[in-house]
Structures are given as structure tokens and as C-alpha cells.
Amino acid sequence: MTQVDVLLGLQWGDEGKGKIVDVLSPQYDLIARFQGGPNAGHTLEFDGKKFVLNTIPSGIFNEKTMNLIGNGVVIDPIILKRELDNLKAAGHDPVAKGKLVIARKAHLILPTHQLLDAANEQKMGKDKIGSTLKGIGPTYMDKTGRNGLRVGDTTLPDFKDRYNKLVEKHKDMLSHYNFEYDLTEKEAAFFEAIEFLKSIPHVDSEHYVNGFLKEGKTVLAEGAQGTLLDVDFGSYPFVTSSNTTTAGACTGLGIAPNRIGHVYGIFKAYCTRVGGGPFPTELDNEVGENLRQVGHEFGATTGRARRCGWIDLPALKYAIMLNGVTELIMMKADVLDGFDTIYACTHYEHNGETIDYMPYDIITVKPTPVLKAIEGWKTDVTKVNKVSEIPAKLADYIAFLEKELAVPVKYLSVGPDRVQTLELN
């Protein structure tokens, strides 16, 4: 049997996973999304066009590749239908081409899940998590509470009864909030989208993926969000509601741990995060604003401005350890083109100690980053087409990171287009 390669983010999400999956997809027979929901904004650019995928795997533009939305994903049928309608209008119709399948065991996001999400954030006020308000957290809560609805349920004769039962539960919960809502339009759109969902083949993802492996075919598991947002190992409670790590690929698709092959860890040449929570290297100043503007650091799904800061090596080492990363992929090197000096956080000063790991109490006791100054390359790298053209100072930065992280950098991204990607080794 072949193995499943995994591609995931090593920071707080938004690392550029969609672009790299798109670049790598010709090497794979199946791209399988294994967790998260439509809060993902996987941006792909090619042929002068830009696409943002929320639920659909990023291999969808490769003609030979199959795409699976796995059981670990939570699906908003309305958003999925809109995504596919937009793709069809742009000349890409994966449903008609038979290039998309959905796991029966994937859970559904109901309109009332979104209401609960919004009501809870409103109640928390200044202490809110920074949810994208897509209903993802409440959906995962129903999943673990054994109340949820799954894709496979939509074909059962009593689906409407199951839906109504769950909605009544949600309405009872909403009655405890001072929150006004009207379900009429959303509910109509939901059931229209459910009918559309039935037109996409439903599969048992565990048998589907392992069937590919038995036939010797290649599979790439695509993660969403980032390692530092993992519900178990991220900056809790400022995290997402799923396991964003390699372990999540096993439970989110139904594959055994010994089936994991290469693990590609993606990171930016600097660091960003959206919403609340700790961010030791954050630059809440003109430098951070410069990174934001040059890097176009605004959410592809929400439009929210991302917080920006220098690269955080203790956090990266932590993410590499958790995921068993075998190769690194560095994104957005071009954003640092204009800096005379860039910085890397090598350690934290925390409670009177110098440490090189993320402490448990990072939420309550902010660590002070220990920064190493690195000479910038002061060169426009967006036109670099060959490894031999990489500026010496950028090559030095990459070598420094490889030494610190003890993992090779396999690919370097020097711009948003799929062609602006260099294979280093």
C-alpha cells in the first residue's frame, strides 16, 4: 500500500495551504480535506484569476485529481452550493466532471448553529474568541455531544424530523440569550442546498481513501487553519474546534497512523493570526502595519485584518514536533523584500527564565520574545524563476531556519501565483 502525505499549517492559519495543494495536486490521484469548515479561505491564483475555496479541496482545478471532503469536515450546504455555483460560472464544474465526493459521516452546519455562534460571541463581549460566525464551533459541539446531523442523514426518510428536533434544541438554547433572529430565509436556502448536496456522490471516506491506497494510488490530505489553532494543542481557548494536526488527518479521513507518509509543514516567512489570543511576536506598530499592507493580510473569508509579527521559532519547533513534519514550505518571502533588517524570535523570556518552547500559561502570562537580527535581501524576488537566482541573503535566511528547525525547506513561495513557487531540493 502507498501512504497518505499530509499538508498542513504550522502557525495560526492563513499560511498559504491552498496555493501549495494546487501546485502539488498533479502529483496526486486524490486530495482529501480532513477537518475544519467554511471558515477556511484557501486562495489560489493562476492564469490571471483568483479563487477562494472554503470547503472544497484545493486540488479541484487539476483535471486528473479526485477530491474528497472528509468526515472530519463540517459542511454548510449553503456555502458549499455557492462555492460550486461560482466555480461553474467561472468554467470549472467538478460535480459535472465527477471530480468531487463527500463523506457520509461529515457533519452539517445548520442555520441555527450560526445563530448560536453569533449569540455566544455577543454574550462574551470583549472576551470573545474571534469566531468567524460560520457556526463551526456549535456544530462540533453537537458532533461530540452526539446530537449532530450528518451528510448521510439527508437521504433518510425522517431527515426533516431529525432536523426539526435539533433545531428545537437550538431554539431552546437561544431563548437564554438576548438575541433576535429570523430563520425563514436561511431555512429555505438550507433545504434548497440540501437537495443540491444529494446530487454529489456520498462515500464512506475511510473505505474510499484506503481503497486508493490499496490500488497504489497517491493521496494528499489537506488541512485547514493551523497547528497553533488545534483544539487540544493550540492557544486554547483561542483555537478552532477541530484537530488541525497530522493526527486529525487520521480521524478526519479514517486512515491508520502507519499510513502517514510525508508531512509538509507550511509557514510564512513572518507570522500572522486572526482574532483574539496570544501572539508573542506581534508588531502592533508601523512595521506590523507595513507587513499587513505589503502582504495583503486580510482574511480571504472574512476580510478581517490579520495581526502581524516576526517569525516565531519556538512556536514552529512545537508545531514541527506535534506533526512529525518531514519537509517545510516557506511562503511569502517576497513580503520581506523591502526590509533592511528582519527578525526571528529564537526564545522567550518567561517568568524570569529563558525558554525555547510554548508555555502552558501563554494565555495569562505574555512571554517576551528574544529576537535575532538578520540582514534583509532588499531585492524583488517575485521575478525569481530559478533556485540559482535566489538572493544570497534570502538563501542565508532559509539556511538559518533549516538549522534552527532541523527540517529542510522543500519549497519557497515568492508570490501569490502558482508559478511563483520554487522547489529547492
C-alpha positions as CSV (number, residue, x, y, z in Angstrom):
1,M,0.0,0.0,0.0
2,T,1.1,3.6,-0.6
3,Q,0.9,6.2,2.1
4,V,-1.0,9.4,2.7
5,D,1.0,12.6,2.5
6,V,-0.2,15.4,4.7
7,L,-0.1,19.1,4.1
8,L,-1.0,21.5,7.0
9,G,-0.2,24.9,8.5
10,L,2.3,25.3,11.3
11,Q,1.2,28.7,12.5
12,W,-2.2,30.3,13.3
13,G,-3.6,29.5,9.8
14,D,-3.5,31.6,6.6
15,E,-0.1,30.2,5.7
16,G,-1.0,29.6,2.0
17,K,-2.0,25.9,2.1
18,G,-4.4,26.3,-0.8
19,K,-1.8,27.5,-3.2
20,I,0.6,24.7,-2.4
21,V,-2.0,22.0,-2.6
22,D,-2.9,23.4,-6.1
23,V,0.8,23.3,-7.0
24,L,1.3,19.7,-5.8
25,S,-2.0,18.3,-6.9
26,P,-0.7,17.0,-10.3
27,Q,1.4,14.6,-8.2
28,Y,-1.7,13.0,-6.5
29,D,-4.7,11.0,-7.5
30,L,-6.7,12.2,-4.6
31,I,-6.8,15.4,-2.5
32,A,-8.7,14.9,0.8
33,R,-9.7,17.7,3.1
34,F,-9.7,16.3,6.6
35,Q,-11.0,18.9,9.1
36,G,-12.4,22.4,9.7
37,G,-15.3,24.1,8.0
38,P,-16.1,27.1,5.7
39,N,-14.0,29.4,7.9
40,A,-11.1,28.3,5.7
41,G,-10.1,30.6,2.9
42,H,-7.7,28.8,0.6
43,T,-6.7,31.3,-2.0
44,L,-5.4,30.1,-5.4
45,E,-4.2,32.3,-8.3
46,F,-3.3,31.3,-11.8
47,D,-3.9,32.5,-15.4
48,G,-4.7,35.9,-14.1
49,K,-7.6,34.7,-12.0
50,K,-8.1,34.3,-8.2
51,F,-10.3,31.7,-6.5
52,V,-11.1,31.3,-2.8
53,L,-12.1,27.9,-1.6
54,N,-13.9,27.4,1.8
55,T,-14.9,23.8,1.8
56,I,-13.8,22.3,-1.5
57,P,-10.3,20.7,-1.6
58,S,-7.7,22.8,-3.4
59,G,-7.0,20.1,-6.0
60,I,-10.2,20.9,-7.7
61,F,-8.5,22.6,-10.7
62,N,-6.4,19.7,-11.7
63,E,-8.2,17.6,-14.3
64,K,-6.9,14.2,-13.2
65,T,-7.3,14.6,-9.5
66,M,-10.3,13.4,-7.4
67,N,-11.3,15.5,-4.4
68,L,-12.9,14.3,-1.2
69,I,-14.5,16.4,1.6
70,G,-13.7,14.1,4.5
71,N,-15.7,13.0,7.6
72,G,-13.8,15.4,9.8
73,V,-15.1,18.4,8.0
74,V,-18.2,20.3,9.0
75,I,-20.2,21.4,5.9
76,D,-22.6,24.3,5.4
77,P,-24.7,23.2,2.4
78,I,-25.5,26.8,1.5
79,I,-21.9,27.9,1.4
80,L,-20.8,24.7,-0.5
81,K,-23.6,25.2,-3.1
82,R,-22.5,28.9,-3.5
83,E,-18.8,27.8,-3.9
84,L,-19.7,25.2,-6.6
85,D,-22.1,27.7,-8.4
86,N,-19.2,30.2,-8.5
87,L,-16.8,27.7,-9.9
88,K,-19.3,26.6,-12.5
89,A,-19.8,30.2,-13.6
90,A,-16.0,30.5,-13.9
91,G,-15.8,27.5,-16.2
92,H,-15.0,24.9,-13.6
93,D,-17.6,22.3,-12.7
94,P,-16.2,19.5,-10.6
95,V,-19.6,18.0,-10.0
96,A,-20.4,17.6,-13.7
97,K,-16.9,16.2,-14.2
98,G,-17.3,13.7,-11.4
99,K,-14.3,15.1,-9.5
100,L,-15.8,15.7,-6.1
101,V,-17.2,13.3,-3.5
102,I,-18.4,13.9,0.1
103,A,-18.0,11.7,3.2
104,R,-21.4,10.5,4.5
105,K,-20.1,10.9,8.1
106,A,-19.3,14.7,7.6
107,H,-21.5,16.8,9.9
108,L,-23.8,19.5,8.7
109,I,-23.9,23.1,9.8
110,L,-27.4,24.3,10.3
111,P,-28.6,27.9,10.2
112,T,-29.3,27.7,14.0
113,H,-25.6,26.7,14.5
114,Q,-24.7,30.1,13.1
115,L,-27.2,31.8,15.3
116,L,-25.7,30.1,18.4
117,D,-22.2,31.1,17.3
118,A,-23.2,34.8,17.0
119,A,-25.3,34.8,20.2
120,N,-22.4,33.3,22.2
121,E,-19.8,35.8,20.8
122,Q,-22.2,38.7,21.6
123,K,-22.6,37.5,25.1
124,M,-18.8,37.2,25.7
125,G,-18.3,40.8,24.6
126,K,-14.6,41.8,24.9
127,D,-13.7,38.3,25.9
128,K,-15.0,36.8,22.6
129,I,-12.9,34.2,20.8
130,G,-13.0,36.0,17.5
131,S,-15.2,33.4,15.8
132,T,-15.8,33.7,12.0
133,L,-19.5,33.2,12.9
134,K,-19.9,30.3,10.5
135,G,-21.5,28.1,13.1
136,I,-18.5,25.8,13.2
137,G,-18.0,25.6,17.0
138,P,-21.6,24.8,17.8
139,T,-21.6,22.1,15.0
140,Y,-18.6,20.4,16.5
141,M,-20.2,20.7,19.9
142,D,-23.3,18.8,18.6
143,K,-21.0,16.3,17.0
144,T,-19.2,15.5,20.2
145,G,-22.5,15.7,22.1
146,R,-23.9,13.0,19.8
147,N,-26.7,15.3,18.6
148,G,-25.5,16.2,15.1
149,L,-26.8,15.7,11.6
150,R,-24.5,14.1,9.0
151,V,-24.4,14.2,5.2
152,G,-25.7,10.6,5.1
153,D,-28.8,11.6,7.1
154,T,-30.0,13.7,4.2
155,T,-31.1,10.6,2.3
156,L,-33.1,9.1,5.2
157,P,-36.9,9.4,5.1
158,D,-37.0,11.1,8.5
159,F,-34.3,13.7,7.8
160,K,-36.8,16.6,8.3
161,D,-37.9,15.2,11.6
162,R,-34.2,14.9,12.8
163,Y,-33.6,18.4,11.6
164,N,-36.6,19.8,13.5
165,K,-35.6,18.0,16.7
166,L,-32.2,19.5,16.6
167,V,-33.5,23.0,15.7
168,E,-35.9,22.9,18.6
169,K,-33.0,22.2,20.9
170,H,-31.1,25.1,19.5
171,K,-34.1,27.4,19.8
172,D,-34.4,26.5,23.5
173,M,-30.7,27.4,23.9
174,L,-31.2,30.7,22.1
175,S,-34.0,31.6,24.4
176,H,-31.5,32.1,27.1
177,Y,-29.7,34.9,25.1
178,N,-31.0,38.3,24.4
179,F,-30.7,37.7,20.7
180,E,-33.2,38.4,17.9
181,Y,-33.3,36.2,14.8
182,D,-35.5,35.2,11.8
183,L,-34.9,31.7,10.3
184,T,-37.2,31.9,7.4
185,E,-34.9,32.8,4.5
186,K,-31.9,30.8,5.8
187,E,-34.0,27.7,6.3
188,A,-35.4,27.9,2.8
189,A,-31.9,28.3,1.4
190,F,-30.7,25.4,3.6
191,F,-33.2,22.9,2.2
192,E,-32.6,24.0,-1.3
193,A,-28.9,23.4,-0.7
194,I,-29.6,20.0,0.8
195,E,-31.3,18.9,-2.4
196,F,-28.2,20.1,-4.3
197,L,-25.9,18.2,-1.8
198,K,-27.7,15.0,-2.7
199,S,-26.5,15.4,-6.4
200,I,-22.9,15.0,-5.2
201,P,-21.8,11.4,-4.6
202,H,-21.6,10.4,-0.9
203,V,-18.9,7.9,0.1
204,D,-17.6,6.3,3.3
205,S,-14.3,8.2,3.4
206,E,-12.5,5.5,5.4
207,H,-13.1,2.9,2.7
208,Y,-12.7,5.4,-0.1
209,V,-9.3,6.6,0.9
210,N,-8.0,3.2,1.9
211,G,-9.2,1.9,-1.5
212,F,-7.0,4.4,-3.2
213,L,-4.0,3.2,-1.1
214,K,-4.7,-0.5,-1.9
215,E,-4.6,0.3,-5.6
216,G,-1.2,2.0,-5.1
217,K,-2.6,5.5,-5.8
218,T,-1.3,8.7,-4.3
219,V,-3.3,10.7,-1.7
220,L,-2.6,14.1,-0.2
221,A,-4.5,15.1,3.0
222,E,-5.3,18.8,3.1
223,G,-5.6,20.6,6.4
224,A,-7.3,23.9,7.2
225,Q,-6.5,26.6,9.8
226,G,-3.1,25.9,11.5
227,T,-1.4,23.9,14.2
228,L,-1.5,26.6,16.8
229,L,-5.3,26.6,16.5
230,D,-5.6,22.9,17.3
231,V,-8.3,22.4,19.9
232,D,-6.0,20.2,22.0
233,F,-2.6,21.7,21.4
234,G,-3.2,25.3,20.3
235,S,-3.5,28.5,22.2
236,Y,-6.7,27.3,24.0
237,P,-9.4,28.7,24.3
238,F,-8.4,30.9,21.3
239,V,-8.5,28.0,18.9
240,T,-10.7,26.3,16.3
241,S,-12.9,23.4,17.2
242,S,-11.1,20.5,15.4
243,N,-7.7,18.8,15.4
244,T,-5.6,20.7,12.8
245,T,-2.6,18.4,13.3
246,T,-1.4,15.2,11.5
247,A,-3.4,13.2,14.0
248,G,-6.5,15.0,12.7
249,A,-5.9,13.5,9.2
250,C,-6.2,10.0,10.7
251,T,-9.5,10.7,12.4
252,G,-10.8,13.1,9.7
253,L,-10.4,10.6,6.9
254,G,-10.3,7.2,8.5
255,I,-6.7,6.2,7.9
256,A,-4.3,4.4,10.3
257,P,-1.3,6.3,11.7
258,N,1.2,3.9,9.9
259,R,-0.3,5.1,6.6
260,I,1.1,8.6,7.0
261,G,4.0,9.4,4.7
262,H,5.5,12.8,4.0
263,V,4.2,15.6,6.2
264,Y,4.5,19.0,4.6
265,G,4.5,21.9,7.1
266,I,3.7,25.3,5.7
267,F,4.8,28.6,7.3
268,K,5.1,32.2,6.4
269,A,8.5,34.0,6.4
270,Y,6.9,36.0,9.2
271,C,3.8,35.3,11.3
272,T,0.1,36.3,11.4
273,R,-3.0,35.4,13.3
274,V,-6.7,36.5,13.2
275,G,-8.9,37.1,16.2
276,G,-8.0,37.1,19.9
277,G,-5.4,35.1,21.7
278,P,-1.6,35.2,22.4
279,F,0.8,36.3,19.8
280,P,4.3,36.8,21.3
281,T,6.0,38.3,18.3
282,E,3.1,40.7,17.3
283,L,4.1,44.1,16.0
284,D,1.4,46.5,16.9
285,N,3.2,49.4,15.2
286,E,4.2,50.7,11.8
287,V,6.3,47.7,11.0
288,G,3.3,45.4,11.6
289,E,1.1,47.6,9.5
290,N,3.7,47.5,6.7
291,L,3.7,43.7,6.8
292,R,-0.1,43.8,6.7
293,Q,-0.3,46.1,3.7
294,V,2.5,44.6,1.7
295,G,1.4,41.0,2.4
296,H,-2.3,41.8,1.9
297,E,-3.0,40.3,5.3
298,F,-6.8,40.4,5.3
299,G,-8.9,37.3,5.7
300,A,-10.0,35.7,2.4
301,T,-13.2,34.6,4.0
302,T,-14.0,37.4,6.5
303,G,-12.0,40.3,5.2
304,R,-10.7,40.9,8.8
305,A,-7.3,42.5,9.2
306,R,-4.7,40.0,10.4
307,R,-2.3,40.7,13.2
308,C,1.3,40.6,12.0
309,G,4.7,39.9,13.6
310,W,8.1,38.3,13.2
311,I,8.6,34.6,12.7
312,D,8.4,32.6,16.0
313,L,10.8,29.7,16.1
314,P,9.7,28.2,19.5
315,A,6.2,28.0,18.1
316,L,7.4,26.5,14.8
317,K,9.5,23.9,16.7
318,Y,6.4,23.0,18.7
319,A,4.3,22.6,15.6
320,I,7.0,20.5,13.8
321,M,7.2,18.2,16.8
322,L,3.4,17.7,17.0
323,N,3.0,16.9,13.3
324,G,6.2,14.9,12.6
325,V,7.0,17.3,9.8
326,T,9.4,15.9,7.2
327,E,9.6,18.9,4.8
328,L,9.0,22.6,5.2
329,I,7.4,25.1,2.8
330,M,8.1,28.8,3.3
331,M,5.5,31.2,2.0
332,K,5.5,35.0,1.3
333,A,9.3,35.5,1.2
334,D,8.5,38.4,-1.1
335,V,6.7,40.3,1.6
336,L,10.0,40.9,3.4
337,D,11.8,42.2,0.2
338,G,11.8,45.8,1.4
339,F,13.3,45.3,4.9
340,D,16.9,46.3,5.7
341,T,16.7,44.0,8.7
342,I,14.3,41.3,9.7
343,Y,14.0,39.5,13.0
344,A,13.4,35.9,14.2
345,C,12.2,35.0,17.7
346,T,14.6,32.3,19.0
347,H,13.5,32.1,22.6
348,Y,11.0,33.6,25.1
349,E,11.7,35.4,28.4
350,H,9.0,34.0,30.6
351,N,8.6,34.1,34.4
352,G,12.3,35.0,34.8
353,E,13.5,32.2,32.6
354,T,14.8,32.0,29.0
355,I,12.8,29.1,27.3
356,D,12.5,27.8,23.8
357,Y,9.1,26.3,24.0
358,M,5.5,27.5,24.2
359,P,4.5,27.6,27.9
360,Y,1.1,26.4,29.2
361,D,0.2,29.8,30.7
362,I,1.0,31.7,27.5
363,I,-2.6,33.0,27.6
364,T,-2.3,34.6,31.0
365,V,1.4,35.5,31.2
366,K,2.7,37.1,28.0
367,P,6.2,35.9,27.1
368,T,8.7,38.4,25.8
369,P,10.3,37.3,22.5
370,V,14.1,37.2,22.3
371,L,14.8,38.4,18.8
372,K,17.8,37.7,16.5
373,A,18.5,40.4,13.8
374,I,19.0,39.1,10.3
375,E,20.2,41.2,7.3
376,G,17.5,41.6,4.7
377,W,17.9,40.8,1.0
378,K,16.5,44.1,-0.3
379,T,15.7,42.5,-3.7
380,D,12.4,41.9,-5.5
381,V,12.1,38.1,-5.5
382,T,8.7,38.0,-7.3
383,K,10.6,37.6,-10.6
384,V,12.9,34.8,-9.4
385,N,12.3,31.7,-11.6
386,K,15.3,29.5,-10.7
387,V,16.9,28.5,-7.4
388,S,20.2,29.9,-8.7
389,E,18.5,33.4,-8.8
390,I,17.6,33.4,-5.1
391,P,19.4,36.4,-3.4
392,A,22.3,35.3,-1.1
393,K,20.7,36.9,2.0
394,L,17.4,35.1,1.4
395,A,19.4,31.8,1.0
396,D,21.1,32.6,4.3
397,Y,17.7,33.2,6.0
398,I,16.5,29.8,4.7
399,A,19.7,28.1,5.8
400,F,19.3,29.7,9.3
401,L,15.8,28.4,9.6
402,E,16.7,24.9,8.4
403,K,19.5,24.8,11.1
404,E,17.2,26.0,13.8
405,L,14.2,23.8,12.9
406,A,16.2,20.7,11.8
407,V,13.9,20.2,8.9
408,P,14.7,21.0,5.2
409,V,12.8,23.7,3.3
410,K,11.5,21.9,0.2
411,Y,9.6,24.7,-1.5
412,L,9.8,28.5,-1.5
413,S,6.9,30.8,-2.5
414,V,7.9,34.2,-3.9
415,G,4.4,35.4,-4.9
416,P,0.7,34.5,-5.0
417,D,0.6,32.8,-8.4
418,R,1.1,29.1,-8.7
419,V,4.1,29.6,-11.0
420,Q,5.8,31.7,-8.3
421,T,6.9,28.6,-6.4
422,L,10.4,27.2,-6.4
423,E,11.4,23.6,-5.5
424,L,14.7,23.9,-3.5
425,N,15.7,20.3,-3.0
